[in-house]
Amino acid sequence: MIISNRRITGLAVGVIAELVEEIAPLWQERHQARLTSRPRKRAVGAGAKHRLVFVDRLLATLVRALRHADKAAV
């Protein structure tokens, strides 16, 4: 499992689990607010199909942010 591979993010599984626990409800709330804040332009189910679940998105964001932070520090 990619989450258990500390070499990818440099973070322990417990830290990632805490991040998911803290951020997931906020992300879900914001996502639902965006969906309901404007009138629908497409039918339900139309549009892009996200292939990454929330945890995968969080990991991708962390890896990208950590890599860019390393380049900025050099």
Phi and psi in degrees as GROMACS dihedral restraints (atoms count N, CA, C in turn):
[ dihedral_restraints ]
;  ai    aj    ak    al  type     phi  dphi    fc
    3     4     5     6     1   -66.2    20    10
    4     5     6     7     1   -31.8    20    10
    6     7     8     9     1   -65.0    20    10
    7     8     9    10     1   -34.2    20    10
    9    10    11    12     1   -78.6    20    10
   10    11    12    13     1    -6.7    20    10
   12    13    14    15     1   -90.1    20    10
   13    14    15    16     1    97.9    20    10
   15    16    17    18     1   -67.0    20    10
   16    17    18    19     1   -21.0    20    10
   18    19    20    21     1   -65.9    20    10
   19    20    21    22     1   -23.6    20    10
   21    22    23    24     1   -74.7    20    10
   22    23    24    25     1   -48.1    20    10
   24    25    26    27     1  -108.2    20    10
   25    26    27    28     1   -21.8    20    10
   27    28    29    30     1    81.2    20    10
   28    29    30    31     1     4.7    20    10
   30    31    32    33     1  -109.9    20    10
   31    32    33    34     1   146.5    20    10
   33    34    35    36     1   -72.4    20    10
   34    35    36    37     1   156.8    20    10
   36    37    38    39     1   -57.4    20    10
   37    38    39    40     1   -39.8    20    10
   39    40    41    42     1   -62.4    20    10
   40    41    42    43     1   -38.0    20    10
   42    43    44    45     1   -66.9    20    10
   43    44    45    46     1   -43.2    20    10
   45    46    47    48     1   -63.8    20    10
   46    47    48    49     1   -41.4    20    10
   48    49    50    51     1   -61.4    20    10
   49    50    51    52     1   -40.3    20    10
   51    52    53    54     1   -64.6    20    10
   52    53    54    55     1   -40.9    20    10
   54    55    56    57     1   -60.8    20    10
   55    56    57    58     1   -46.1    20    10
   57    58    59    60     1   -61.5    20    10
   58    59    60    61     1   -44.4    20    10
   60    61    62    63     1   -62.2    20    10
   61    62    63    64     1   -37.0    20    10
   63    64    65    66     1   -81.5    20    10
   64    65    66    67     1   -40.5    20    10
   66    67    68    69     1   -89.0    20    10
   67    68    69    70     1   -32.6    20    10
   69    70    71    72     1   -55.3    20    10
   70    71    72    73     1   -48.2    20    10
   72    73    74    75     1   -62.3    20    10
   73    74    75    76     1   -37.6    20    10
   75    76    77    78     1   -65.9    20    10
   76    77    78    79     1   -42.5    20    10
   78    79    80    81     1   -64.3    20    10
   79    80    81    82     1   -44.0    20    10
   81    82    83    84     1   -62.6    20    10
   82    83    84    85     1   -42.6    20    10
   84    85    86    87     1   -63.0    20    10
   85    86    87    88     1   -45.2    20    10
   87    88    89    90     1   -65.3    20    10
   88    89    90    91     1   -40.1    20    10
   90    91    92    93     1   -62.0    20    10
   91    92    93    94     1   -45.9    20    10
   93    94    95    96     1   -64.9    20    10
   94    95    96    97     1   -38.1    20    10
   96    97    98    99     1   -63.3    20    10
   97    98    99   100     1   -40.7    20    10
   99   100   101   102     1   -63.4    20    10
  100   101   102   103     1   -40.3    20    10
  102   103   104   105     1   -66.7    20    10
  103   104   105   106     1   -35.6    20    10
  105   106   107   108     1   -93.7    20    10
  106   107   108   109     1    -8.3    20    10
  108   109   110   111     1   -79.0    20    10
  109   110   111   112     1   -16.3    20    10
  111   112   113   114     1  -134.3    20    10
  112   113   114   115     1   155.9    20    10
  114   115   116   117     1   -67.7    20    10
  115   116   117   118     1   147.9    20    10
  117   118   119   120     1   -72.4    20    10
  118   119   120   121     1   132.6    20    10
  120   121   122   123     1   -98.8    20    10
  121   122   123   124     1   -20.5    20    10
  123   124   125   126     1  -127.1    20    10
  124   125   126   127     1   163.3    20    10
  126   127   128   129     1   -69.3    20    10
  127   128   129   130     1   156.9    20    10
  129   130   131   132     1   -58.5    20    10
  130   131   132   133     1   130.7    20    10
  132   133   134   135     1    93.2    20    10
  133   134   135   136     1   -11.4    20    10
  135   136   137   138     1   -81.1    20    10
  136   137   138   139     1   163.2    20    10
  138   139   140   141     1    98.2    20    10
  139   140   141   142     1  -170.0    20    10
  141   142   143   144     1   -65.2    20    10
  142   143   144   145     1   142.5    20    10
  144   145   146   147     1  -103.3    20    10
  145   146   147   148     1   111.9    20    10
  147   148   149   150     1   -71.0    20    10
  148   149   150   151     1   129.5    20    10
  150   151   152   153     1   -96.6    20    10
  151   152   153   154     1   -12.7    20    10
  153   154   155   156     1  -106.0    20    10
  154   155   156   157     1   131.3    20    10
  156   157   158   159     1   -78.7    20    10
  157   158   159   160     1   171.8    20    10
  159   160   161   162     1   -55.6    20    10
  160   161   162   163     1   -45.1    20    10
  162   163   164   165     1   -61.7    20    10
  163   164   165   166     1   -40.9    20    10
  165   166   167   168     1   -64.5    20    10
  166   167   168   169     1   -40.3    20    10
  168   169   170   171     1   -63.5    20    10
  169   170   171   172     1   -41.9    20    10
  171   172   173   174     1   -62.1    20    10
  172   173   174   175     1   -45.2    20    10
  174   175   176   177     1   -63.6    20    10
  175   176   177   178     1   -42.1    20    10
  177   178   179   180     1   -62.3    20    10
  178   179   180   181     1   -40.4    20    10
  180   181   182   183     1   -65.2    20    10
  181   182   183   184     1   -43.3    20    10
  183   184   185   186     1   -62.2    20    10
  184   185   186   187     1   -46.4    20    10
  186   187   188   189     1   -61.4    20    10
  187   188   189   190     1   -44.7    20    10
  189   190   191   192     1   -64.2    20    10
  190   191   192   193     1   -46.2    20    10
  192   193   194   195     1   -63.6    20    10
  193   194   195   196     1   -42.3    20    10
  195   196   197   198     1   -66.4    20    10
  196   197   198   199     1   -37.8    20    10
  198   199   200   201     1   -67.5    20    10
  199   200   201   202     1   -41.6    20    10
  201   202   203   204     1   -70.0    20    10
  202   203   204   205     1   -32.6    20    10
  204   205   206   207     1   -66.3    20    10
  205   206   207   208     1   -37.0    20    10
  207   208   209   210     1   -65.2    20    10
  208   209   210   211     1   -40.3    20    10
  210   211   212   213     1   -68.5    20    10
  211   212   213   214     1   -35.5    20    10
  213   214   215   216     1   -70.8    20    10
  214   215   216   217     1   -28.8    20    10
  216   217   218   219     1   -77.9    20    10
  217   218   219   220     1   -21.2    20    10
